[in-house]
């Protein structure tokens, strides 16, 4: 009888140990499973964030053109893009700054040839968004002006590059500025002056449709200094 009790006790201990091992394996499985789930959630979250970040800041929507440095002309130019991103332009560049009235395309294009980014916006854009644009355009090599007939709420343009946006709050706008402002290998006169030109707006000094009698039809090469005094100044 004593042997039977001893054997029963041993069998009981074996069963207890086996049950304990099963519990330990189950606990470990649950812990590893929970840890794996957490890792999967974290990986998914990071992937979602990266995809969302790329979607909101990607410059894939930027359109490109292929304009080399161009001739200077005294007359209005019919540009292919609206607003323009390059091509023939006026000998006088637009002084960089913030303007509350539309500019002559021909002067602004010359500024972009020097490395400026030109932000244009629809004239009825809400004031809060215009104020946001003014904040972004308060740095050097920036032009800001309203633009009647603009194909989007806001358009950012540099030489050969353009991005259409639905809002001044779009995170792609500051990225476009940092990428292309005075920083593009395609800019013909990168780093040339963005002051010393003209500060007149289109209403005060419209570009003529035909060549003035006393002026040549076009000039090429280096920029000529501007001697005429501007009739108005940018606000920024």
BAVO-944110 format. One line per 10 residues: number of its first residue (from 1); for each residue x, y, z of N, C-alpha, C, CB. Coordinates in steps of 0.05 Angstrom, whole numbers, padded with zeros to 5 digits. Glycine has a CB too. Layout:
<atoms>
NUM = X/Y/Z/X/Y/Z/X/Y/Z/X/Y/Z ~ ...
</atoms>
This chain:
<atoms>
1 = 00017/-00024/00000/00000/00000/00000/00017/00025/00000/-00019/00000/00024 ~ 00038/00024/00014/00057/00047/00015/00069/00052/-00012/00079/00042/00036 ~ 00075/00030/-00027/00086/00034/-00053/00066/00046/-00072/00096/00007/-00065 ~ 00041/00038/-00069/00020/00049/-00086/00016/00079/-00081/-00007/00034/-00081 ~ 00016/00087/-00055/00014/00115/-00048/00037/00131/-00060/00013/00119/-00018 ~ 00061/00119/-00057/00085/00133/-00067/00083/00137/-00097/00111/00118/-00060 ~ 00074/00115/-00111/00071/00117/-00140/00050/00137/-00148/00064/00090/-00152 ~ 00028/00137/-00133/00007/00156/-00138/00016/00185/-00134/-00017/00151/-00120 ~ 00033/00189/-00113/00044/00215/-00108/00062/00224/-00131/00059/00216/-00082 ~ 00079/00205/-00141/00096/00211/-00163/00081/00218/-00188/00116/00188/-00168
11 = 00060/00202/-00193/00043/00208/-00217/00030/00235/-00215/00022/00186/-00220 ~ 00021/00241/-00190/00008/00267/-00186/00028/00290/-00191/-00003/00269/-00157 ~ 00053/00287/-00182/00073/00307/-00186/00080/00310/-00216/00099/00300/-00170 ~ 00080/00287/-00230/00085/00288/-00259/00063/00304/-00273/00088/00260/-00270 ~ 00038/00298/-00265/00016/00312/-00277/00017/00342/-00271/-00011/00301/-00268 ~ 00024/00349/-00246/00026/00377/-00238/00048/00391/-00254/00032/00379/-00208 ~ 00071/00378/-00257/00092/00390/-00272/00084/00394/-00301/00118/00373/-00270 ~ 00071/00374/-00312/00062/00376/-00340/00042/00399/-00344/00050/00350/-00350 ~ 00024/00401/-00324/00004/00423/-00326/00017/00450/-00323/-00017/00419/-00304 ~ 00038/00451/-00305/00052/00476/-00301/00067/00484/-00327/00072/00474/-00278
21 = 00079/00465/-00340/00093/00470/-00365/00074/00480/-00387/00108/00446/-00375 ~ 00050/00467/-00387/00030/00476/-00407/00021/00505/-00401/00005/00457/-00406 ~ 00018/00512/-00376/00010/00539/-00369/00032/00559/-00377/00005/00541/-00339 ~ 00058/00550/-00371/00080/00568/-00378/00082/00572/-00408/00106/00556/-00368 ~ 00078/00550/-00424/00078/00553/-00453/00056/00571/-00463/00077/00525/-00466 ~ 00032/00567/-00451/00009/00583/-00459/00014/00613/-00452/-00016/00573/-00444 ~ 00025/00618/-00428/00031/00646/-00420/00052/00658/-00439/00042/00647/-00391 ~ 00073/00642/-00445/00093/00653/-00463/00082/00658/-00491/00117/00633/-00466 ~ 00064/00640/-00500/00052/00644/-00526/00035/00669/-00527/00034/00620/-00533 ~ 00020/00673/-00505/00003/00697/-00503/00020/00722/-00503/-00015/00696/-00479
31 = 00042/00721/-00487/00060/00744/-00485/00073/00751/-00512/00082/00740/-00464 ~ 00083/00730/-00525/00095/00734/-00552/00074/00743/-00572/00109/00709/-00562 ~ 00051/00732/-00570/00029/00740/-00588/00022/00769/-00584/00005/00722/-00585 ~ 00019/00777/-00559/00012/00805/-00553/00035/00823/-00562/00007/00809/-00523 ~ 00060/00815/-00557/00082/00831/-00565/00083/00834/-00595/00108/00820/-00555 ~ 00078/00812/-00609/00078/00813/-00638/00056/00831/-00649/00075/00785/-00650 ~ 00033/00830/-00635/00011/00847/-00644/00018/00876/-00640/-00015/00840/-00628 ~ 00031/00882/-00617/00039/00910/-00612/00059/00919/-00633/00052/00913/-00584 ~ 00078/00901/-00640/00097/00908/-00661/00084/00913/-00687/00119/00886/-00663 ~ 00065/00895/-00694/00050/00899/-00719/00035/00925/-00720/00031/00875/-00724
41 = 00022/00932/-00697/00008/00957/-00695/00027/00981/-00699/-00006/00960/-00668 ~ 00050/00979/-00685/00070/01001/-00688/00080/01003/-00716/00093/00996/-00669 ~ 00086/00980/-00729/00096/00981/-00756/00075/00992/-00775/00104/00952/-00766 ~ 00050/00984/-00770/00028/00994/-00786/00024/01024/-00783/00002/00981/-00779 ~ 00027/01033/-00757/00024/01062/-00752/00046/01078/-00766/00025/01067/-00722 ~ 00071/01068/-00763/00093/01082/-00776/00090/01083/-00806/00120/01068/-00768 ~ 00082/01060/-00817/00077/01059/-00846/00055/01078/-00855/00071/01030/-00855 ~ 00034/01078/-00840/00012/01097/-00846/00021/01125/-00844/-00012/01092/-00826 ~ 00037/01132/-00824/00047/01159/-00821/00065/01167/-00844/00062/01162/-00794 ~ 00083/01148/-00852/00101/01154/-00874/00086/01158/-00900/00122/01132/-00877
51 = 00066/01140/-00905/00050/01143/-00929/00035/01169/-00929/00031/01119/-00932 ~ 00023/01175/-00906/00008/01200/-00904/00026/01225/-00907/-00007/01202/-00877 ~ 00050/01223/-00895/00069/01245/-00897/00078/01249/-00926/00093/01240/-00879 ~ 00083/01228/-00939/00091/01230/-00967/00068/01241/-00984/00100/01203/-00978 ~ 00044/01232/-00978/00021/01241/-00994/00016/01271/-00991/-00004/01225/-00987 ~ 00021/01281/-00966/00015/01309/-00961/00038/01328/-00968/00008/01312/-00932 ~ 00062/01317/-00970/00085/01335/-00976/00099/01328/-01002/00105/01333/-00954 ~ 00090/01307/-01016/00103/01299/-01041/00100/01321/-01062/00090/01273/-01051 ~ 00121/01325/-01077/00121/01344/-01099/00116/01330/-01126/00147/01360/-01100 ~ 00104/01307/-01125/00099/01292/-01150/00080/01307/-01169/00087/01265/-01144
61 = 00063/01325/-01157/00044/01340/-01174/00057/01364/-01187/00021/01350/-01157 ~ 00083/01370/-01182/00096/01392/-01195/00098/01387/-01225/00124/01397/-01183 ~ 00090/01406/-01241/00094/01404/-01270/00119/01418/-01279/00069/01416/-01285 ~ 00131/01408/-01300/00157/01419/-01309/00155/01429/-01338/00178/01398/-01307 ~ 00172/01448/-01344/00175/01458/-01372/00205/01457/-01379/00164/01487/-01374 ~ 00212/01466/-01402/00240/01465/-01411/00248/01491/-01424/00244/01441/-01431 ~ 00246/01513/-01409/00255/01539/-01420/00284/01544/-01412/00236/01561/-01409 ~ 00300/01550/-01433/00328/01560/-01427/00326/01589/-01419/00347/01555/-01451 ~ 00349/01601/-01414/00350/01630/-01411/00340/01643/-01436/00378/01640/-01404 ~ 00324/01664/-01434/00309/01673/-01457/00316/01702/-01464/00280/01670/-01453
71 = 00306/01710/-01488/00310/01738/-01498/00294/01757/-01481/00301/01739/-01527 ~ 00304/01782/-01480/00289/01804/-01468/00272/01817/-01490/00308/01824/-01454 ~ 00247/01822/-01484/00230/01835/-01503/00215/01858/-01490/00209/01815/-01516 ~ 00208/01879/-01505/00196/01902/-01494/00165/01900/-01494/00204/01927/-01510 ~ 00154/01879/-01507/00125/01877/-01510/00114/01855/-01493/00118/01873/-01540 ~ 00087/01853/-01492/00074/01832/-01478/00080/01805/-01491/00044/01836/-01477 ~ 00082/01785/-01475/00088/01758/-01485/00064/01740/-01481/00114/01746/-01471 ~ 00058/01723/-01500/00036/01704/-01498/00049/01678/-01487/00021/01699/-01525 ~ 00044/01673/-01462/00057/01650/-01449/00040/01625/-01452/00062/01656/-01420 ~ 00053/01602/-01453/00039/01577/-01455/00025/01569/-01429/00058/01555/-01464
81 = 00040/01573/-01407/00029/01566/-01380/00015/01590/-01368/00052/01556/-01362 ~ -00002/01585/-01349/-00017/01606/-01335/-00018/01599/-01305/-00046/01608/-01347 ~ -00002/01614/-01290/00017/01635/-01296/00042/01623/-01311/00026/01650/-01271 ~ 00058/01639/-01322/00082/01629/-01337/00103/01618/-01318/00094/01651/-01354 ~ 00120/01601/-01329/00142/01589/-01314/00169/01594/-01328/00138/01559/-01309 ~ 00169/01610/-01349/00194/01615/-01363/00188/01626/-01391/00212/01590/-01364 ~ 00208/01633/-01405/00205/01643/-01432/00215/01672/-01435/00177/01641/-01441 ~ 00209/01684/-01458/00217/01712/-01462/00205/01730/-01440/00207/01722/-01490 ~ 00219/01751/-01434/00210/01768/-01412/00221/01797/-01415/00218/01757/-01385 ~ 00211/01814/-01399/00219/01842/-01400/00248/01845/-01389/00200/01860/-01384
91 = 00263/01865/-01400/00290/01869/-01390/00291/01876/-01360/00303/01891/-01405 ~ 00269/01887/-01349/00268/01895/-01320/00255/01872/-01304/00253/01921/-01316 ~ 00269/01863/-01284/00257/01843/-01266/00240/01857/-01245/00280/01826/-01254 ~ 00222/01842/-01234/00204/01852/-01212/00219/01849/-01186/00178/01836/-01211 ~ 00220/01872/-01171/00232/01870/-01145/00217/01850/-01127/00233/01898/-01131 ~ 00231/01832/-01115/00218/01812/-01098/00204/01826/-01075/00238/01792/-01087 ~ 00181/01815/-01067/00165/01827/-01046/00136/01818/-01048/00167/01857/-01046 ~ 00120/01830/-01031/00091/01824/-01029/00075/01847/-01042/00082/01820/-01000 ~ 00059/01839/-01062/00043/01859/-01077/00013/01853/-01073/00051/01859/-01107 ~ -00002/01874/-01071/-00031/01871/-01068/-00047/01874/-01094/-00042/01891/-01048
101 = -00032/01879/-01116/-00044/01881/-01142/-00029/01863/-01162/-00044/01911/-01152 ~ -00043/01856/-01184/-00030/01838/-01204/-00004/01851/-01216/-00049/01832/-01226 ~ 00014/01833/-01223/00040/01842/-01234/00040/01836/-01264/00064/01828/-01220 ~ 00058/01849/-01278/00063/01841/-01306/00078/01814/-01307/00080/01863/-01321 ~ 00067/01796/-01322/00080/01770/-01324/00109/01773/-01333/00065/01752/-01345 ~ 00114/01791/-01351/00140/01793/-01363/00161/01802/-01343/00139/01814/-01386 ~ 00154/01818/-01323/00173/01826/-01303/00177/01803/-01282/00163/01851/-01288 ~ 00155/01790/-01275/00157/01768/-01256/00173/01745/-01267/00128/01759/-01247 ~ 00169/01739/-01292/00185/01717/-01304/00215/01723/-01303/00176/01713/-01334 ~ 00222/01748/-01306/00250/01755/-01304/00261/01750/-01276/00254/01785/-01312
111 = 00244/01755/-01256/00252/01750/-01228/00256/01720/-01224/00231/01761/-01208 ~ 00239/01704/-01236/00242/01675/-01233/00267/01665/-01247/00218/01660/-01244 ~ 00275/01679/-01268/00300/01672/-01281/00324/01677/-01262/00304/01689/-01307 ~ 00320/01694/-01243/00341/01700/-01223/00339/01681/-01199/00339/01729/-01214 ~ 00319/01664/-01198/00317/01645/-01175/00293/01649/-01157/00341/01646/-01159 ~ 00276/01669/-01163/00253/01674/-01146/00230/01654/-01149/00242/01702/-01151 ~ 00215/01650/-01128/00190/01635/-01129/00167/01655/-01129/00187/01615/-01105 ~ 00149/01652/-01147/00126/01671/-01150/00101/01656/-01141/00123/01681/-01180 ~ 00090/01665/-01119/00064/01654/-01109/00042/01672/-01119/00064/01651/-01078 ~ 00023/01661/-01133/-00001/01676/-01142/-00026/01664/-01129/-00003/01676/-01173
121 = -00046/01680/-01126/-00071/01670/-01114/-00095/01684/-01126/-00071/01675/-01083 ~ -00118/01670/-01125/-00142/01681/-01136/-00150/01706/-01120/-00165/01661/-01136 ~ -00159/01727/-01133/-00165/01752/-01119/-00185/01750/-01097/-00174/01773/-01138 ~ -00203/01730/-01098/-00223/01726/-01077/-00215/01707/-01055/-00249/01718/-01089 ~ -00189/01700/-01054/-00180/01682/-01033/-00185/01694/-01006/-00149/01675/-01037 ~ -00195/01679/-00987/-00201/01691/-00960/-00176/01704/-00948/-00211/01669/-00941 ~ -00181/01725/-00933/-00159/01741/-00921/-00141/01724/-00904/-00171/01764/-00904 ~ -00152/01705/-00888/-00135/01688/-00871/-00115/01673/-00888/-00153/01669/-00855 ~ -00123/01663/-00911/-00104/01649/-00928/-00084/01667/-00941/-00120/01633/-00950 ~ -00093/01691/-00949/-00074/01711/-00960/-00053/01718/-00939/-00089/01736/-00970
131 = -00062/01721/-00914/-00043/01727/-00893/-00022/01705/-00890/-00058/01732/-00866 ~ -00031/01680/-00893/-00013/01657/-00891/00007/01659/-00914/-00028/01631/-00892 ~ -00002/01666/-00938/00016/01668/-00960/00036/01691/-00956/00000/01673/-00986 ~ 00027/01713/-00944/00045/01735/-00939/00067/01727/-00919/00029/01759/-00928 ~ 00059/01710/-00900/00079/01700/-00881/00101/01684/-00896/00066/01683/-00859 ~ 00092/01666/-00914/00110/01650/-00929/00127/01666/-00948/00095/01628/-00945 ~ 00116/01688/-00958/00130/01704/-00979/00146/01727/-00967/00110/01716/-00998 ~ 00149/01727/-00941/00163/01749/-00928/00194/01746/-00929/00154/01752/-00899 ~ 00204/01725/-00941/00232/01719/-00942/00243/01730/-00969/00238/01689/-00939 ~ 00270/01728/-00972/00282/01737/-00997/00275/01718/-01020/00313/01738/-00994
141 = 00278/01729/-01044/00273/01714/-01069/00244/01703/-01070/00293/01692/-01073 ~ 00225/01719/-01061/00197/01712/-01061/00181/01734/-01074/00187/01705/-01033 ~ 00162/01727/-01091/00142/01745/-01102/00115/01735/-01094/00145/01748/-01133 ~ 00097/01753/-01086/00069/01746/-01080/00051/01767/-01092/00065/01743/-01050 ~ 00030/01757/-01107/00011/01776/-01118/-00015/01761/-01125/00023/01789/-01144 ~ -00038/01776/-01125/-00062/01764/-01136/-00060/01760/-01166/-00087/01782/-01129 ~ -00076/01742/-01177/-00074/01736/-01205/-00101/01729/-01216/-00054/01713/-01210 ~ -00115/01748/-01230/-00141/01742/-01242/-00139/01719/-01262/-00152/01767/-01255 ~ -00159/01702/-01261/-00160/01680/-01280/-00142/01657/-01272/-00153/01689/-01307 ~ -00133/01656/-01248/-00115/01635/-01239/-00130/01608/-01240/-00104/01640/-01211
151 = -00117/01586/-01249/-00131/01560/-01252/-00134/01545/-01226/-00116/01543/-01271 ~ -00123/01555/-01204/-00126/01542/-01178/-00127/01564/-01156/-00103/01522/-01172 ~ -00134/01557/-01132/-00135/01576/-01111/-00108/01590/-01107/-00144/01563/-01084 ~ -00087/01574/-01107/-00059/01583/-01103/-00042/01569/-01123/-00049/01579/-01074 ~ -00023/01583/-01135/-00004/01570/-01153/00024/01580/-01146/-00010/01577/-01183 ~ 00042/01561/-01142/00070/01568/-01137/00086/01562/-01162/00082/01552/-01113 ~ 00102/01582/-01171/00118/01579/-01196/00147/01587/-01191/00105/01596/-01218 ~ 00164/01572/-01203/00192/01580/-01206/00200/01573/-01235/00211/01565/-01185 ~ 00225/01580/-01242/00233/01575/-01270/00230/01545/-01277/00262/01585/-01275 ~ 00213/01539/-01296/00208/01512/-01306/00192/01494/-01287/00234/01499/-01312
161 = 00183/01504/-01264/00169/01488/-01245/00143/01502/-01235/00187/01481/-01220 ~ 00122/01486/-01231/00097/01498/-01221/00080/01477/-01206/00080/01509/-01245 ~ 00067/01487/-01185/00050/01470/-01168/00024/01485/-01163/00064/01463/-01142 ~ 00001/01472/-01170/-00025/01483/-01165/-00036/01472/-01139/-00044/01477/-01189 ~ -00048/01489/-01123/-00057/01482/-01096/-00085/01492/-01091/-00038/01493/-01075 ~ -00099/01478/-01073/-00126/01486/-01066/-00128/01504/-01041/-00143/01462/-01062 ~ -00105/01507/-01028/-00105/01522/-01002/-00077/01532/-00996/-00115/01504/-00979 ~ -00076/01555/-00983/-00051/01566/-00973/-00039/01549/-00951/-00054/01595/-00964 ~ -00056/01532/-00939/-00047/01515/-00917/-00034/01489/-00926/-00070/01509/-00898 ~ -00034/01484/-00952/-00024/01459/-00963/00006/01456/-00955/-00027/01458/-00994
171 = 00014/01434/-00941/00042/01431/-00933/00061/01428/-00956/00044/01407/-00915 ~ 00051/01424/-00980/00070/01422/-01003/00081/01450/-01011/00056/01409/-01026 ~ 00067/01471/-01003/00076/01498/-01011/00103/01505/-00999/00055/01518/-01003 ~ 00107/01503/-00972/00133/01509/-00962/00155/01490/-00972/00133/01508/-00932 ~ 00147/01465/-00978/00167/01447/-00989/00175/01455/-01018/00156/01418/-00990 ~ 00155/01464/-01033/00162/01474/-01060/00181/01498/-01058/00136/01483/-01075 ~ 00176/01516/-01040/00193/01540/-01036/00221/01531/-01029/00181/01558/-01015 ~ 00224/01514/-01009/00251/01505/-01001/00265/01490/-01022/00249/01489/-00975 ~ 00250/01476/-01039/00263/01460/-01060/00272/01476/-01084/00244/01438/-01069 ~ 00256/01496/-01092/00262/01510/-01117/00270/01539/-01114/00238/01509/-01134
181 = 00267/01551/-01091/00274/01579/-01089/00305/01582/-01089/00263/01591/-01063 ~ 00314/01596/-01109/00343/01602/-01112/00359/01576/-01108/00352/01624/-01092 ~ 00349/01554/-01118/00361/01528/-01111/00358/01508/-01134/00349/01518/-01086 ~ 00351/01516/-01158/00347/01497/-01179/00368/01499/-01201/00319/01502/-01192 ~ 00378/01476/-01208/00399/01476/-01229/00389/01485/-01256/00410/01447/-01232 ~ 00362/01486/-01259/00350/01495/-01284/00348/01525/-01286/00323/01482/-01288 ~ 00352/01539/-01264/00349/01568/-01264/00372/01581/-01279/00348/01579/-01235 ~ 00366/01596/-01301/00388/01606/-01318/00407/01626/-01304/00376/01620/-01342 ~ 00396/01643/-01287/00413/01664/-01274/00410/01661/-01244/00406/01692/-01284 ~ 00416/01637/-01234/00412/01631/-01206/00428/01650/-01188/00420/01602/-01200
191 = 00414/01662/-01169/00427/01680/-01150/00430/01709/-01159/00453/01669/-01143 ~ 00421/01715/-01184/00423/01743/-01193/00404/01760/-01176/00416/01745/-01224 ~ 00406/01786/-01178/00392/01805/-01160/00362/01801/-01162/00399/01833/-01167 ~ 00349/01805/-01139/00320/01805/-01138/00311/01832/-01127/00309/01782/-01120 ~ 00328/01852/-01128/00321/01879/-01123/00335/01896/-01144/00329/01888/-01094 ~ 00331/01922/-01143/00343/01939/-01164/00329/01939/-01190/00372/01931/-01168 ~ 00305/01926/-01190/00290/01925/-01215/00267/01945/-01214/00279/01897/-01220 ~ 00242/01935/-01218/00219/01953/-01217/00200/01943/-01196/00205/01955/-01245 ~ 00185/01961/-01184/00164/01954/-01165/00136/01962/-01174/00170/01967/-01138 ~ 00134/01970/-01200/00108/01977/-01210/00091/01953/-01214/00112/01992/-01237
201 = 00065/01957/-01212/00045/01936/-01216/00034/01939/-01245/00023/01936/-01195 ~ 00019/01919/-01254/00009/01919/-01281/-00009/01943/-01287/-00005/01893/-01287 ~ -00025/01950/-01267/-00044/01972/-01272/-00030/01999/-01276/-00064/01974/-01249 ~ -00007/02003/-01263/00008/02028/-01264/00027/02029/-01288/00023/02032/-01238 ~ 00037/02007/-01296/00057/02006/-01318/00053/01982/-01335/00086/02007/-01307 ~ 00031/01981/-01350/00025/01958/-01367/00046/01955/-01389/-00002/01960/-01380 ~ 00053/01930/-01395/00071/01924/-01417/00056/01929/-01443/00082/01895/-01415 ~ 00068/01943/-01462/00054/01949/-01488/00051/01924/-01505/00069/01970/-01503 ~ 00030/01924/-01520/00025/01901/-01539/00044/01901/-01562/-00004/01902/-01549 ~ 00052/01925/-01571/00071/01927/-01593/00096/01942/-01584/00058/01942/-01617
211 = 00117/01939/-01600/00142/01952/-01593/00141/01982/-01595/00164/01941/-01612 ~ 00149/01996/-01573/00150/02025/-01574/00168/02034/-01597/00160/02037/-01547 ~ 00161/02056/-01609/00176/02066/-01633/00206/02070/-01627/00164/02092/-01643 ~ 00212/02080/-01604/00240/02087/-01598/00255/02064/-01585/00241/02111/-01580 ~ 00242/02041/-01581/00256/02019/-01567/00261/01996/-01586/00238/02010/-01543 ~ 00283/01981/-01582/00288/01957/-01599/00267/01935/-01592/00316/01946/-01594 ~ 00264/01917/-01611/00244/01896/-01607/00252/01876/-01587/00237/01882/-01633 ~ 00278/01871/-01584/00288/01852/-01564/00317/01856/-01559/00282/01822/-01574 ~ 00326/01847/-01537/00354/01847/-01530/00361/01821/-01518/00361/01871/-01510 ~ 00385/01813/-01520/00394/01787/-01509/00418/01791/-01492/00400/01767/-01531
221 = 00425/01771/-01476/00449/01772/-01461/00445/01782/-01432/00469/01790/-01474 ~ 00463/01799/-01423/00462/01807/-01395/00439/01826/-01389/00489/01820/-01387 ~ 00432/01827/-01364/00410/01844/-01356/00419/01873/-01356/00400/01836/-01328 ~ 00403/01890/-01366/00409/01919/-01366/00399/01931/-01340/00396/01933/-01390 ~ 00414/01950/-01329/00405/01963/-01304/00380/01979/-01310/00427/01982/-01293 ~ 00363/01981/-01289/00338/01996/-01291/00342/02024/-01280/00315/01981/-01276 ~ 00336/02044/-01297/00341/02071/-01288/00316/02086/-01281/00355/02086/-01310 ~ 00293/02076/-01290/00268/02091/-01284/00259/02085/-01255/00246/02083/-01304 ~ 00250/02104/-01242/00241/02101/-01214/00214/02087/-01213/00240/02129/-01199 ~ 00210/02068/-01195/00185/02054/-01194/00163/02072/-01183/00187/02029/-01176
231 = 00139/02067/-01192/00117/02085/-01184/00103/02074/-01159/00096/02087/-01206 ~ 00108/02049/-01151/00098/02039/-01126/00117/02018/-01115/00070/02027/-01130 ~ 00113/02010/-01090/00132/01992/-01078/00118/01968/-01067/00148/02006/-01056 ~ 00132/01945/-01066/00119/01922/-01053/00116/01927/-01023/00136/01896/-01058 ~ 00097/01912/-01012/00092/01916/-00983/00109/01899/-00966/00063/01910/-00978 ~ 00124/01880/-00978/00140/01862/-00962/00169/01864/-00970/00130/01834/-00965
</atoms>
